[in-house]
Amino acid sequence: MTMADIQRLHGRVVLITGASSGIGRATALRLARAGARLVLVARSADELEDVVRECRSVAASSLPVVADVADPGDVERAMQAAETEFGGLDAVVHSAGVAGYGRLEQIPAEVFDAVVRSTFTGTVTVLRAAVQRFRARREGRIVVLGSVLGQIAVPQMSPYVASKWGVHGLVRSTQQELRDEPDVHLSLISPAGVDTPIYTRAATYLGRHGRPVPPVRSADSVAAQVVRALVAPRREIRGITSSALVAAFRLAPAAFDAVAGPALRAVGMSRRDGVPPTPGNAFVPIRQEPVAQVPPADGVPQVSRRVDASAEAVWRVLADGWQYATWVVGASRMRAVDDTWPEPGSRLHHSVGLWPLVVDDVTEVLAAAACRELVLQARGWPLGEARVRITLTPGDPADGSPTCTVTLSEDATTGPGRLVPRVVRQPVIRLRNVEALRRLALLAEGRRSTAAPSSAPSAAPSGAPSAGNGITPTAAAEPTPSG
């Protein structure tokens, strides 16, 4: 997509549902940078205001509307707000939805109905209101976020699967009905595993939370597809993973059904048992709960290195998520970094391996204490996941120059890597982490040695959180070296 294509969105009025998180939020930020005027719709007033502030920070006109997409009155009020505030509506992006986990008989009927109401009935309500307006205008663009689960089936997610099958049928039928309106475009995007909060906020009656099945895409990568669909509409956008899953579901149904359940349990559910039965956000919006502090793992060997830079300087490297592939051995490139990195719950979206044999996955912060400790859950499926702990110990100020000791421990927690005996896997991990600490030290020491004296505080590293977020220290950050 060219810059000229993006400029076509400047000044356009776009209504986005589900705008408080996930793909909806990522789409709002992309369109804000393109200069679109936005009407942001979600149930959570607090999270919606956060997104509005981010959009307005790039001078984008943004109007928040707290609304439930399954309520026709709320949807009509949101559409009218767009017309009142901006004089009309050019496009609608529908991203709202909730999920539920459990066997059919486990999920309470009212929870099942609530998932269907938000995910399917909400789509009906939004699509109906948008089509009515765009038919009257004889032009307009609609993008609906579906799912690969609208074309395949998996166990223990029946309310969500049923809803998404309904969404796909609804969109296809409406596309047929719109054939007499050549300037009214309706696009459907059907991604597979996407890193969004929908999994941990979902209703669950399995004792565990869900999680996206690898390979996992970032919400921003799907948002890029949404923007492309607004510029150059297509009937359906489906990635390689989704297409492969649909082909397997249709061509080998018995084999697909045999492996779907075990695969979902192995890679589509959290490793933490004991999650109490909960309706999640089926009825009311919830924020992501903070991740509890993670105790050290017993018996995991550690690697340490003295660094000729302060703990604050090392932390600034850790807090710059875009530097991850620079010092982590095995990480080949970065795809996206959550704006809140390295706060607990934030994620890096990276690739591991040697090109072209690379795998996309994520690393999540489990716990963080500025300039002291960072605990990560690193994913690299199909190899599995590992728990990584980095601790920073300041040196003795009497030494005359700032130093610190960085300690790194890592071990496999799940997947095939866990099957290798610790006595075999740890020597390999140790060699890898010795080199990782060497690279981390070079970055921290290089920043310290190349920092130019200045009476004014320098900017924080690109991609790092702002100094006031409680994670990045308030001391001014040194400039990032070029290259």
C-alpha positions in Angstrom: 0.0 0.0 0.0 1.5 3.3 -1.1 1.6 6.6 0.7 -0.9 7.9 -1.9 -3.3 5.1 -0.9 -3.0 6.0 2.8 -3.6 9.7 2.0 -6.9 8.8 0.5 -8.1 8.1 4.1 -7.2 11.6 5.3 -10.4 13.3 6.5 -12.6 10.2 6.0 -15.0 9.5 8.8 -14.6 6.0 10.1 -16.6 4.3 12.9 -14.8 1.5 14.7 -16.5 -0.9 17.1 -14.5 -2.9 19.6 -12.1 0.1 19.6 -10.9 -0.2 23.2 -8.5 -3.1 22.6 -7.1 -5.6 20.2 -7.6 -5.2 16.5 -10.1 -2.4 16.9 -7.6 -0.4 18.9 -4.7 -1.1 16.5 -7.0 -0.1 13.6 -7.9 3.2 15.3 -4.2 4.1 15.8 -3.3 3.3 12.2 -6.2 5.4 10.9 -5.4 8.2 13.3 -1.9 8.4 11.8 -3.5 8.5 8.3 -5.5 11.5 9.3 -8.9 9.9 9.4 -11.7 11.3 11.7 -12.7 8.5 14.1 -15.8 7.5 16.0 -14.6 4.9 18.5 -17.2 2.6 20.0 -16.8 0.2 22.9 -18.4 -0.8 26.2 -15.4 0.2 28.4 -15.4 3.9 29.0 -12.0 3.9 30.7 -10.1 1.9 28.0 -11.9 3.9 25.3 -10.6 7.2 26.7 -7.1 5.7 26.7 -7.4 5.0 22.9 -8.9 8.5 22.3 -5.9 10.1 24.0 -3.5 8.1 21.9 -5.3 9.1 18.7 -5.5 12.7 19.6 -1.8 12.7 20.4 -1.2 12.5 16.6 -3.8 15.3 16.1 -6.5 12.9 14.9 -10.1 13.9 15.5 -11.6 11.2 17.7 -15.1 10.9 19.2 -15.7 8.2 21.9 -19.1 6.6 22.2 -19.7 4.1 25.0 -22.2 1.6 23.5 -23.1 -2.1 23.3 -23.1 -3.2 19.6 -25.9 -5.7 20.3 -28.2 -2.9 21.3 -29.9 -1.3 18.2 -30.5 1.9 20.2 -26.8 2.2 21.1 -25.6 1.5 17.6 -28.0 4.1 16.1 -26.8 6.6 18.7 -23.2 6.0 17.6 -24.0 6.4 13.9 -25.9 9.6 14.6 -23.0 10.9 16.7 -20.7 10.5 13.6 -23.2 12.4 11.5 -23.6 15.1 14.1 -20.0 15.6 14.9 -18.4 15.1 11.4 -21.3 15.6 9.0 -21.5 12.0 7.8 -20.0 8.6 7.8 -17.7 7.1 5.1 -16.8 3.7 6.5 -17.5 1.2 9.4 -15.0 -1.3 10.8 -16.7 -3.9 13.0 -14.3 -5.6 15.4 -16.3 -6.1 18.6 -16.9 -9.6 20.0 -16.4 -11.8 23.0 -15.5 -15.5 23.4 -16.3 -18.4 25.7 -14.5 -21.7 26.6 -16.1 -24.9 27.8 -18.0 -27.9 26.7 -21.5 -27.2 25.5 -23.1 -28.6 28.7 -20.6 -26.8 31.0 -21.2 -23.2 29.8 -24.3 -21.7 31.5 -27.1 -20.9 29.0 -27.1 -17.2 29.8 -23.3 -17.0 29.2 -23.6 -18.9 25.9 -26.4 -16.5 24.8 -24.4 -13.5 25.8 -21.4 -14.6 23.7 -23.8 -15.1 20.7 -25.5 -11.8 21.4 -22.2 -9.8 21.4 -20.4 -11.6 18.6 -23.2 -12.5 16.2 -26.2 -10.3 17.0 -23.9 -7.4 17.4 -22.6 -7.9 13.9 -26.2 -8.1 12.6 -27.0 -4.8 14.3 -24.0 -2.9 13.2 -24.1 -4.3 9.6 -27.8 -3.4 9.3 -27.3 0.2 10.4 -24.3 0.7 8.1 -26.0 -0.8 5.1 -29.1 1.3 5.6 -27.0 4.5 5.6 -24.7 3.5 2.7 -27.5 2.4 0.5 -29.1 5.8 1.0 -25.8 7.5 0.1 -25.1 5.0 -2.7 -21.5 4.6 -1.4 -19.6 3.5 1.7 -17.2 0.8 2.9 -17.6 -1.8 5.6 -15.0 -4.1 7.0 -16.1 -7.0 9.3 -13.6 -8.9 11.4 -14.5 -12.6 11.1 -12.3 -15.5 12.1 -10.9 -18.7 10.7 -13.3 -20.2 13.3 -16.1 -19.1 11.1 -15.0 -21.6 8.5 -13.7 -24.5 10.7 -14.8 -25.9 14.0 -12.9 -26.7 17.2 -14.2 -28.2 20.5 -14.8 -26.3 23.7 -15.5 -23.0 22.0 -19.0 -23.7 20.6 -20.6 -20.2 21.4 -17.8 -18.4 19.6 -17.5 -20.9 16.7 -21.3 -20.8 16.1 -21.3 -17.0 16.2 -18.4 -16.7 13.7 -20.0 -19.2 11.4 -23.1 -17.0 11.6 -21.0 -13.9 10.9 -19.5 -15.4 7.8 -22.9 -16.5 6.4 -24.4 -13.1 7.2 -21.6 -11.2 5.4 -21.7 -13.5 2.3 -25.5 -13.1 2.1 -25.2 -9.3 2.5 -22.5 -9.1 -0.2 -24.9 -10.8 -2.6 -27.6 -8.3 -1.7 -25.3 -5.4 -2.3 -24.5 -6.4 -5.9 -26.8 -3.7 -7.1 -24.8 -1.1 -5.2 -21.3 -1.1 -6.9 -20.0 1.7 -4.6 -21.0 0.1 -1.4 -18.2 -2.4 -0.5 -18.3 -5.0 2.2 -15.1 -6.9 3.1 -14.6 -9.8 5.5 -11.2 -10.5 7.2 -10.7 -14.0 8.6 -7.5 -14.2 10.6 -6.3 -17.2 12.6 -4.3 -16.7 15.9 -4.0 -13.0 16.8 -2.5 -11.6 19.9 -5.4 -9.8 21.5 -7.0 -9.7 25.0 -10.1 -11.6 23.9 -8.6 -14.9 25.1 -7.8 -13.9 28.7 -11.0 -11.9 29.0 -13.2 -14.7 27.7 -15.7 -16.7 29.7 -14.1 -20.0 30.7 -15.3 -23.1 32.4 -12.2 -25.3 31.7 -10.1 -24.2 34.6 -7.7 -22.4 32.2 -7.7 -19.3 30.0 -7.4 -19.6 26.2 -4.6 -18.2 24.1 -4.0 -17.8 20.4 -2.8 -20.9 18.5 0.6 -20.4 16.9 1.7 -19.0 14.6 0.5 -15.8 16.3 0.0 -12.5 14.5 0.0 -9.1 16.1 -3.2 -7.1 16.2 -1.4 -4.4 14.2 -0.7 -6.7 11.3 -4.4 -7.4 11.0 -5.2 -3.7 11.4 -2.9 -3.2 8.4 -5.2 -5.5 6.4 -8.2 -3.6 7.6 -6.7 -0.3 6.3 -5.9 -2.0 3.0 -9.5 -3.2 2.7 -10.8 0.3 3.3 -8.5 1.6 0.5 -8.9 -1.3 -1.9 -11.9 -3.4 -0.9 -11.9 -7.2 -1.3 -14.7 -9.7 -0.6 -12.6 -11.8 1.8 -9.1 -11.6 3.1 -7.6 -14.8 4.5 -4.0 -15.5 5.3 -1.9 -18.6 4.6 -2.6 -20.1 8.0 -6.3 -19.7 7.8 -6.4 -21.1 4.2 -4.4 -24.1 5.3 -6.7 -24.8 8.2 -9.8 -24.4 6.1 -8.4 -26.8 3.5 -7.6 -29.4 6.1 -11.1 -29.0 7.7 -12.8 -29.6 4.3 -10.5 -32.2 2.7 -9.8 -34.4 5.7 -12.6 -33.8 8.2 -12.2 -37.0 10.2 -8.4 -36.4 10.7 -9.0 -32.7 11.5 -11.6 -33.6 14.2 -9.2 -36.2 15.7 -6.4 -33.7 16.2 -8.4 -30.5 16.9 -9.1 -31.2 20.6 -5.6 -32.3 21.6 -4.1 -29.5 19.6 -6.3 -26.9 21.3 -5.4 -28.2 24.7 -1.7 -28.3 23.9 -1.2 -24.9 22.3 -4.5 -23.1 22.6 -4.9 -23.0 26.4 -2.9 -21.4 29.1 -0.5 -23.5 31.2 -1.9 -22.1 34.5 -4.6 -24.4 36.0 -7.1 -23.5 38.6 -8.8 -20.5 36.9 -12.2 -20.4 38.6 -15.3 -20.5 36.4 -16.1 -17.1 35.1 -18.3 -15.3 32.6 -15.4 -13.1 31.7 -16.6 -10.1 29.7 -19.7 -11.7 28.3 -21.9 -9.4 30.3 -19.8 -6.4 31.3 -16.4 -5.1 30.1 -13.4 -6.0 32.2 -9.8 -4.8 32.1 -7.0 -7.2 32.0 -6.0 -8.2 35.6 -2.4 -7.6 36.5 -0.1 -10.6 36.4 1.0 -11.8 39.8 4.6 -11.7 40.7 6.4 -14.8 39.5 8.6 -16.7 42.1 12.0 -18.0 41.0 12.1 -21.5 39.5 14.0 -24.0 41.7 17.2 -25.5 40.3 17.5 -23.3 37.2 21.2 -22.4 36.6 22.1 -18.7 36.3 24.5 -16.8 34.1 25.9 -13.5 35.3 28.0 -10.7 33.8 29.5 -7.5 35.2 28.5 -4.6 33.0 30.4 -1.2 32.9 27.1 0.7 32.9 24.5 1.5 35.5 21.5 -0.6 36.1 19.4 2.2 34.7 21.4 2.1 31.4 20.8 -1.7 31.2 17.2 -1.2 31.9 16.8 1.3 29.1 18.0 -1.4 26.7 15.5 -3.9 28.1 12.8 -1.3 28.0 13.4 -0.7 24.3 11.5 -3.6 22.9 12.7 -2.9 19.3 16.2 -3.8 20.5 15.1 -7.4 21.5 16.4 -9.1 18.3 19.7 -7.2 18.8 20.8 -9.0 21.9 18.6 -12.1 22.3 20.3 -15.0 20.5 18.0 -16.7 18.1 15.6 -13.8 17.6 15.8 -12.8 14.0 13.5 -9.8 13.7 10.9 -7.7 15.5 7.4 -7.3 14.1 5.7 -5.2 16.7 6.1 -3.9 20.3 3.2 -3.2 22.6 3.0 0.5 23.6 3.1 -0.4 27.3 6.3 -2.6 27.1 7.7 -3.6 29.6 4.7 -3.4 31.9 3.3 -6.7 33.1 1.0 -8.2 30.4 2.7 -6.4 27.5 4.1 -8.3 24.6 6.9 -8.3 22.0 6.0 -9.8 18.6 9.1 -11.3 17.1 10.4 -14.0 14.8 12.9 -16.7 15.7 15.2 -18.8 13.6 17.4 -18.3 10.5 15.8 -16.8 7.4 13.9 -18.2 5.6 13.2 -20.8 8.3 11.6 -18.4 10.8 8.6 -18.7 13.1 6.5 -15.8 14.3 5.6 -15.8 18.0 5.5 -13.5 21.1 7.2 -12.8 24.4 5.1 -11.6 27.3 6.1 -9.7 30.5 5.1 -11.7 33.6 6.6 -9.3 36.1 8.7 -6.1 36.1 10.4 -3.9 38.6 12.2 -0.9 37.1 16.0 -1.3 37.1 15.8 -4.5 39.2 14.0 -7.4 37.6 12.2 -8.5 34.4 10.4 -11.9 34.1 9.4 -13.0 30.6 7.5 -15.9 29.1 9.2 -16.4 25.7 7.4 -18.4 23.0 9.0 -20.1 20.0 6.6 -22.7 18.9 6.8 -25.5 17.7 9.8 -25.7 20.1 7.7 -24.5 23.0 8.0 -21.8 25.7 10.6 -20.7 28.3 10.6 -18.7 31.5 13.3 -16.0 31.5 14.4 -14.0 34.5 16.7 -11.0 34.3 17.9 -9.4 37.5 20.0 -6.2 37.8 22.3 -5.6 40.9 23.9 -2.2 41.1 27.7 -2.1 41.7 29.4 -0.4 44.6 29.3 3.4 44.1 32.8 3.6 45.7 34.2 2.0 42.5 34.1 5.5 41.0 32.1 4.6 37.8 28.6 3.1 37.4 28.5 -0.7 37.1 26.0 -3.4 37.7 25.8 -7.2 37.5 23.2 -8.7 35.2 22.0 -12.2 36.0 20.0 -14.3 33.5 18.2 -17.6 34.1 16.1 -19.5 31.6 14.4 -22.9 31.3 11.8 -24.6 29.2 8.3 -24.6 30.7 6.3 -26.4 28.0 6.5 -27.9 24.6 9.0 -30.3 23.1 11.9 -28.5 24.7 10.6 -29.6 28.1 10.9 -33.2 27.1 14.7 -32.9 26.8 16.3 -33.7 30.2 17.5 -30.5 32.1 21.0 -31.9 32.3 21.1 -32.0 28.5 19.2 -28.8 27.7 20.8 -26.4 30.2 24.4 -26.5 28.8 22.9 -25.4 25.5 20.8 -22.6 27.1 23.9 -21.5 29.1 26.0 -21.0 26.0 23.2 -19.1 24.4 22.7 -16.8 27.4 26.4 -16.1 27.8 26.4 -14.6 24.4 23.1 -12.8 25.1 24.5 -11.1 28.1 27.6 -10.1 26.1 25.4 -8.4 23.5 23.3 -6.8 26.2 26.4 -5.4 27.9 27.8 -4.0 24.6 24.5 -2.2 24.0 24.3 -0.7 27.5 28.0 0.2 27.6 27.9 1.6 24.1 25.0 3.9 24.9 26.8 5.1 28.0 30.1 5.8 26.1 28.5 7.6 23.2 26.1 9.7 25.2 26.9 13.4 24.5 26.8 15.8 27.5 23.8 18.0 27.4 22.1 20.3 29.7 18.7 19.1 28.5 17.4 15.6 29.0 17.6 13.4 25.9 14.7 11.5 24.4 13.8 8.0 25.5 14.7 5.2 23.1 12.4 4.6 20.2 9.7 2.1 21.2 10.3 2.4 25.0 7.5 3.5 27.3 7.5 7.0 28.6 9.3 7.8 31.8 6.2 8.3 33.9 4.6 4.9 33.4 6.0 3.3 36.5 8.3 1.0 34.7 10.9 3.1 32.9 13.0 5.0 35.4 12.5 8.8 35.4 16.2 9.5 34.7 16.7 10.8 31.2 17.6 8.2 28.6 20.7 8.3 26.6 20.5 8.5 22.9 20.3 5.3 20.9 23.4 4.8 18.8 22.8 4.9 15.0 22.5 1.6 13.3 
